[in-house]
Amino acid sequence: MTPLVLLLVAALAGACLSLVRPPPASAAAEDSFVTRCGIRFCLDGEEYYVAGANAYDLFTFGSGSGDTETQYMDKERIDAHMARMRYDGVDVVRLWMFSHESWHGFEKSEGVYDEQQFALFDYVIESARTHGLRLMPVFENYWEAYGGIDTRLGWEGLSGGQPARAAFFDKDRCPGCFTSYKNYVSHALNRTNHYSGVKYKDDPTIFAWDLMNEPRYEGQSDEENVEGTNCEPGSTRWGPSSRRSTPTTCSAPGSRDTARSTASAATRATPSSTSSSRPTWTSPRRIPTRPNTGPT
C-alpha cells in the first residue's frame, strides 16, 4: 500500500471516529436551562435530544473520612469518571443523592445533614459542569439500600420492608415521613455549592430532579392495587387529604372534572392549604441544564 493510500485511510478513519465520539469538553459551555416545549425538551430555542446513563455511586468516590478536600472525596476519580462518560457520548447522568448510612451518608440521623458529604456532591456537580455533563440527582430510595425510606419509617417508630413500606406514602399513617422527606429536599435544593456559589436549585448543571428511586405502592389490598387508596370499588381517588379532617375525593368513572372541583374547594377551605404551609418547589419551566453537549 502506497504512502498516499495509507494517508487517505488514516484520514478517513479519523473522520469516522470524529462522527461517533464527541470531542472531550475542556471547559463548560455557557449556562443554559433546558425547558419543556410541549412534549419535548428544548435548549436555547431548539429541540433537545439526549442520551443518559446511571452512575449511581459517584457520591461514594473517596475515603469517606479525613480532610474534606483531599481525603473524604477523590476528585481525580470523579473527574476521570466524568471524562469517560463524556467521551462515550453521555450528556445526562442519573445518580444517588441519598444515603442514611454512616459511610458517605447525606442524612445519617433525622434532620442532621452531613456537611462533608454535601461538599463531595458540590464537587460532583462542579466536575459535571466542567465536563459538559448534566445531572439528575435522586432524592431518596424506595429500597433498603443505603437506608432508603425504611430508615425514615424507623425514625417514626414504624417498620419497613414489604408490604409495610407503603406506610411512607400515607400521611395519616406516617405524617413524619412527609415532613422529613420534604425537609431533606428543601435542604438540598437550597444548598449553595461552595465551589460555584450557586444554589443547587439554580444551577443549570442539574437537568432534573428524581423524587425517588423506583417508588411503588403495592401489596395493600386487591381494591387499592386497582382503584387507589381510600376509595370505594369502582371509584377513583383524585387527591390525598392534607389533614385527617379533609376527606379524600373519590368519584365514579367519567366524573373527573367534578372530582377535581370538589377537591379544590375542600382544599381551599382547609387551613393546611394556605401558602404559608405549602412546601416550596422549583418551577417546572426552570429545569436546569447546559448547552447541547451530548446525550442525556
Buried (B, 14 or more C-beta within 10 A) or exposed (E): EEEEEEEEEEEEEEEEEEEEEBEEBEEBEEBBBBBEEEEEBBBEEEEBEBEBBEBBEBBBBBBBEEEBEEEBBBBEEBBEBBBEBBBBBBBBBBBBBBBBBEEBBBBBEBEEBBEBBBBBBBBBBBBBBBBBBBBBBBBBBBBBBBBBBBBBBBBBEBEBEEEBBBBBBBBEBBEBBBBBBBBBBBBBBEBEBBBBEBEBBBBBBBBBBBEBBEBEBEEBEEEBEEBBBBBEEEBBBBBBBBEEEBEBBBBEEEBEEEBBEBBBEBBEEBEEBEEEEEEEEBEEEEBBBBBBBBBB
